[in-house]
Amino acid sequence: MSSHALGPEDLSVYMQAHLIPGEILQLSSLTPTVEAAARAVGTEAERIVKSILFLVAGRPVLAITCGTDRVETRALAARYGVGRKRVKLADAQTVMQETGFEVGAMPPFGHRYPLPTLLDPRVLAQPEVYAGGGSDSTLVRCSPRDILEATQAEVLDLLVPSEPQSEAEAG
């Protein structure tokens, strides 16, 4: 296993090798939050897609959702038939180990290892999205359908509408 961090160049090579249409955008500003990313590319926050790594019963699972939405751990627990306490947000070290990318820069595909992936249907409702591009100043612009195809994701409602959600979950 290679331990070096992956970046935009690695993502570009992956996209070319797997014939994934899209464009990696080099930005003049950092994009630490969904709002900052939306401002940087002049779009709505709903079109910023975040890829979040969870550990479900100790196994990595990637959840992809619109940036303004919060992944509800109950949805992951129900999908995998485990209690909510068995669903944890992966820490930065685990994200790097499993994907090769830093938290906040992680693209939806091109990871070190293929990951079981869940894609929220609200992502597919967007005509075009921007996702992590491998660094804190790059985004990848692509079609939600191409993300679905590239990741072989399962489409699953990752939100459970109920109480107001916090904005604690970024990138």
C-alpha atoms as a printed R data frame, in Angstrom:
    type eleno elety resid chain resno       x      y       z
1   ATOM     1    CA   MET     A     1   0.000  0.000   0.000
2   ATOM     2    CA   SER     A     2   1.244  3.436  -0.864
3   ATOM     3    CA   SER     A     3   0.997  5.860   2.035
4   ATOM     4    CA   HIS     A     4   1.421  9.131   0.150
5   ATOM     5    CA   ALA     A     5  -1.548 11.447   0.050
6   ATOM     6    CA   LEU     A     6  -3.449 11.507  -3.221
7   ATOM     7    CA   GLY     A     7  -4.237 14.810  -4.901
8   ATOM     8    CA   PRO     A     8  -5.824 16.421  -7.963
9   ATOM     9    CA   GLU     A     9  -3.248 14.882 -10.317
10  ATOM    10    CA   ASP     A    10  -4.085 11.383  -9.070
11  ATOM    11    CA   LEU     A    11  -7.791 12.135  -9.472
12  ATOM    12    CA   SER     A    12  -7.215 13.356 -13.032
13  ATOM    13    CA   VAL     A    13  -5.317 10.169 -13.912
14  ATOM    14    CA   TYR     A    14  -8.109  8.072 -12.389
15  ATOM    15    CA   MET     A    15 -10.805  9.948 -14.314
16  ATOM    16    CA   GLN     A    16  -8.906  9.534 -17.601
17  ATOM    17    CA   ALA     A    17  -8.205  5.844 -16.967
18  ATOM    18    CA   HIS     A    18 -11.865  5.148 -16.135
19  ATOM    19    CA   LEU     A    19 -13.314  7.448 -18.827
20  ATOM    20    CA   ILE     A    20 -15.170  9.574 -16.277
21  ATOM    21    CA   PRO     A    21 -16.280 12.839 -17.875
22  ATOM    22    CA   GLY     A    22 -15.725 15.947 -15.826
23  ATOM    23    CA   GLU     A    23 -13.326 18.752 -15.158
24  ATOM    24    CA   ILE     A    24 -11.006 19.425 -12.241
25  ATOM    25    CA   LEU     A    25 -11.171 23.122 -11.411
26  ATOM    26    CA   GLN     A    26  -8.148 24.812  -9.849
27  ATOM    27    CA   LEU     A    27  -9.546 27.617  -7.682
28  ATOM    28    CA   SER     A    28  -7.872 30.786  -6.487
29  ATOM    29    CA   SER     A    29  -9.407 30.391  -3.030
30  ATOM    30    CA   LEU     A    30  -9.647 27.629  -0.467
31  ATOM    31    CA   THR     A    31 -12.935 25.774  -0.094
32  ATOM    32    CA   PRO     A    32 -13.091 24.622   3.542
33  ATOM    33    CA   THR     A    33 -16.910 24.766   3.651
34  ATOM    34    CA   VAL     A    34 -19.782 24.044   1.311
35  ATOM    35    CA   GLU     A    35 -20.636 27.748   1.284
36  ATOM    36    CA   ALA     A    36 -17.069 28.733   0.374
37  ATOM    37    CA   ALA     A    37 -17.011 26.148  -2.417
38  ATOM    38    CA   ALA     A    38 -20.336 27.414  -3.790
39  ATOM    39    CA   ARG     A    39 -19.059 31.011  -3.779
40  ATOM    40    CA   ALA     A    40 -15.794 29.976  -5.454
41  ATOM    41    CA   VAL     A    41 -17.605 28.471  -8.457
42  ATOM    42    CA   GLY     A    42 -20.634 30.773  -8.448
43  ATOM    43    CA   THR     A    43 -23.325 28.190  -7.789
44  ATOM    44    CA   GLU     A    44 -25.900 27.217  -5.183
45  ATOM    45    CA   ALA     A    45 -24.780 25.230  -2.138
46  ATOM    46    CA   GLU     A    46 -27.105 22.361  -3.180
47  ATOM    47    CA   ARG     A    47 -24.816 21.733  -6.159
48  ATOM    48    CA   ILE     A    48 -21.795 21.198  -3.937
49  ATOM    49    CA   VAL     A    49 -21.569 17.486  -3.186
50  ATOM    50    CA   LYS     A    50 -19.829 16.183  -0.111
51  ATOM    51    CA   SER     A    51 -18.337 12.739   0.212
52  ATOM    52    CA   ILE     A    52 -18.261 11.584   3.826
53  ATOM    53    CA   LEU     A    53 -16.630  8.415   5.100
54  ATOM    54    CA   PHE     A    54 -18.407  6.513   7.844
55  ATOM    55    CA   LEU     A    55 -17.453  3.349   9.660
56  ATOM    56    CA   VAL     A    56 -20.444  1.034   9.846
57  ATOM    57    CA   ALA     A    57 -19.732 -1.796  12.277
58  ATOM    58    CA   GLY     A    58 -16.057 -0.988  11.672
59  ATOM    59    CA   ARG     A    59 -16.261 -1.157   7.850
60  ATOM    60    CA   PRO     A    60 -15.808  1.951   5.659
61  ATOM    61    CA   VAL     A    61 -18.849  3.202   3.769
62  ATOM    62    CA   LEU     A    62 -18.863  6.358   1.648
63  ATOM    63    CA   ALA     A    63 -21.957  8.571   1.765
64  ATOM    64    CA   ILE     A    64 -22.453 11.193  -0.947
65  ATOM    65    CA   THR     A    65 -24.985 13.944  -0.423
66  ATOM    66    CA   CYS     A    66 -25.729 17.536  -1.346
67  ATOM    67    CA   GLY     A    67 -23.598 19.904   0.676
68  ATOM    68    CA   THR     A    68 -26.491 21.561   2.455
69  ATOM    69    CA   ASP     A    69 -27.816 18.214   3.700
70  ATOM    70    CA   ARG     A    70 -26.718 16.280   6.743
71  ATOM    71    CA   VAL     A    71 -26.304 12.530   6.495
72  ATOM    72    CA   GLU     A    72 -28.485 10.884   9.096
73  ATOM    73    CA   THR     A    73 -26.727  7.959  10.783
74  ATOM    74    CA   ARG     A    74 -30.122  6.254  11.271
75  ATOM    75    CA   ALA     A    75 -30.310  5.812   7.480
76  ATOM    76    CA   LEU     A    76 -26.923  4.050   7.392
77  ATOM    77    CA   ALA     A    77 -27.730  1.945  10.461
78  ATOM    78    CA   ALA     A    78 -31.027  0.823   8.917
79  ATOM    79    CA   ARG     A    79 -29.414  0.029   5.543
80  ATOM    80    CA   TYR     A    80 -26.740 -2.179   7.117
81  ATOM    81    CA   GLY     A    81 -28.943 -3.636   9.856
82  ATOM    82    CA   VAL     A    82 -26.904 -2.344  12.769
83  ATOM    83    CA   GLY     A    83 -27.650 -0.121  15.743
84  ATOM    84    CA   ARG     A    84 -26.985  3.627  15.393
85  ATOM    85    CA   LYS     A    85 -24.103  3.388  17.855
86  ATOM    86    CA   ARG     A    86 -22.283  1.169  15.318
87  ATOM    87    CA   VAL     A    87 -22.230  4.020  12.768
88  ATOM    88    CA   LYS     A    88 -19.385  6.483  13.295
89  ATOM    89    CA   LEU     A    89 -17.943  9.329  11.288
90  ATOM    90    CA   ALA     A    90 -14.433  8.296  10.223
91  ATOM    91    CA   ASP     A    91 -11.608 10.351  11.700
92  ATOM    92    CA   ALA     A    92  -9.061 12.137   9.508
93  ATOM    93    CA   GLN     A    93  -6.476  9.359   9.834
94  ATOM    94    CA   THR     A    94  -8.993  6.704   8.762
95  ATOM    95    CA   VAL     A    95 -10.148  8.846   5.831
96  ATOM    96    CA   MET     A    96  -6.538  9.181   4.656
97  ATOM    97    CA   GLN     A    97  -5.849  5.479   5.152
98  ATOM    98    CA   GLU     A    98  -8.979  4.283   3.314
99  ATOM    99    CA   THR     A    99  -9.251  6.868   0.540
100 ATOM   100    CA   GLY     A   100  -5.819  8.467   0.180
101 ATOM   101    CA   PHE     A   101  -7.372 11.932   0.373
102 ATOM   102    CA   GLU     A   102  -7.540 14.547   3.115
103 ATOM   103    CA   VAL     A   103 -10.869 15.260   4.806
104 ATOM   104    CA   GLY     A   104 -12.544 18.149   2.983
105 ATOM   105    CA   ALA     A   105 -10.781 17.422  -0.310
106 ATOM   106    CA   MET     A   106 -12.079 13.899  -0.865
107 ATOM   107    CA   PRO     A   107 -13.652 13.289  -4.249
108 ATOM   108    CA   PRO     A   108 -16.555 10.854  -4.692
109 ATOM   109    CA   PHE     A   109 -14.328  8.432  -6.645
110 ATOM   110    CA   GLY     A   110 -10.657  7.716  -7.337
111 ATOM   111    CA   HIS     A   111  -9.904  6.477  -3.837
112 ATOM   112    CA   ARG     A   112  -7.070  4.210  -2.824
113 ATOM   113    CA   TYR     A   113  -9.551  1.314  -2.479
114 ATOM   114    CA   PRO     A   114 -13.035  0.830  -3.932
115 ATOM   115    CA   LEU     A   115 -15.589  1.683  -1.247
116 ATOM   116    CA   PRO     A   116 -19.203  0.661  -0.759
117 ATOM   117    CA   THR     A   117 -20.973  3.908  -1.675
118 ATOM   118    CA   LEU     A   118 -24.412  5.300  -0.903
119 ATOM   119    CA   LEU     A   119 -25.687  8.204  -3.005
120 ATOM   120    CA   ASP     A   120 -28.558 10.380  -1.834
121 ATOM   121    CA   PRO     A   121 -31.234 10.794  -4.551
122 ATOM   122    CA   ARG     A   122 -31.173 14.600  -4.103
123 ATOM   123    CA   VAL     A   123 -27.713 14.564  -5.719
124 ATOM   124    CA   LEU     A   124 -29.211 12.967  -8.842
125 ATOM   125    CA   ALA     A   125 -31.776 15.777  -9.016
126 ATOM   126    CA   GLN     A   126 -28.987 18.279  -9.809
127 ATOM   127    CA   PRO     A   127 -28.040 18.846 -13.463
128 ATOM   128    CA   GLU     A   128 -24.365 19.243 -12.582
129 ATOM   129    CA   VAL     A   129 -22.446 19.096  -9.312
130 ATOM   130    CA   TYR     A   130 -19.109 20.100  -7.815
131 ATOM   131    CA   ALA     A   131 -17.336 17.668  -5.514
132 ATOM   132    CA   GLY     A   132 -14.013 17.489  -3.717
133 ATOM   133    CA   GLY     A   133 -11.210 17.655  -6.244
134 ATOM   134    CA   GLY     A   134  -8.352 16.202  -4.250
135 ATOM   135    CA   SER     A   135  -7.112 19.365  -2.509
136 ATOM   136    CA   ASP     A   136  -8.547 22.267  -0.531
137 ATOM   137    CA   SER     A   137  -8.419 24.490  -3.616
138 ATOM   138    CA   THR     A   138  -9.753 22.130  -6.293
139 ATOM   139    CA   LEU     A   139 -13.215 20.871  -7.134
140 ATOM   140    CA   VAL     A   140 -14.332 18.386  -9.752
141 ATOM   141    CA   ARG     A   141 -17.307 19.424 -11.886
142 ATOM   142    CA   CYS     A   142 -19.308 16.512 -13.247
143 ATOM   143    CA   SER     A   143 -22.697 14.957 -13.765
144 ATOM   144    CA   PRO     A   144 -24.368 13.203 -10.823
145 ATOM   145    CA   ARG     A   145 -25.064 10.275 -13.175
146 ATOM   146    CA   ASP     A   146 -21.325  9.959 -13.826
147 ATOM   147    CA   ILE     A   147 -20.716  9.806 -10.061
148 ATOM   148    CA   LEU     A   148 -23.361  7.092  -9.792
149 ATOM   149    CA   GLU     A   149 -21.780  5.102 -12.607
150 ATOM   150    CA   ALA     A   150 -18.174  5.613 -11.461
151 ATOM   151    CA   THR     A   151 -18.885  4.582  -7.871
152 ATOM   152    CA   GLN     A   152 -21.474  1.878  -8.591
153 ATOM   153    CA   ALA     A   153 -23.317  3.513  -5.707
154 ATOM   154    CA   GLU     A   154 -26.557  2.382  -4.211
155 ATOM   155    CA   VAL     A   155 -29.118  5.187  -4.281
156 ATOM   156    CA   LEU     A   156 -30.501  5.596  -0.767
157 ATOM   157    CA   ASP     A   157 -32.252  8.427   1.043
158 ATOM   158    CA   LEU     A   158 -29.554  9.511   3.491
159 ATOM   159    CA   LEU     A   159 -31.685 12.119   5.236
160 ATOM   160    CA   VAL     A   160 -34.362 11.570   7.774
161 ATOM   161    CA   PRO     A   161 -36.460 14.742   7.837
162 ATOM   162    CA   SER     A   162 -37.300 15.653  11.396
163 ATOM   163    CA   GLU     A   163 -35.587 17.912  13.880
164 ATOM   164    CA   PRO     A   164 -33.497 20.872  12.622
165 ATOM   165    CA   GLN     A   165 -30.039 19.781  11.495
166 ATOM   166    CA   SER     A   166 -26.786 21.310  12.633
167 ATOM   167    CA   GLU     A   167 -24.172 22.671  10.258
168 ATOM   168    CA   ALA     A   168 -21.428 20.818  12.128
169 ATOM   169    CA   GLU     A   169 -20.839 18.477   9.214
170 ATOM   170    CA   ALA     A   170 -18.660 20.002   6.496
171 ATOM   171    CA   GLY     A   171 -16.820 18.725   3.466
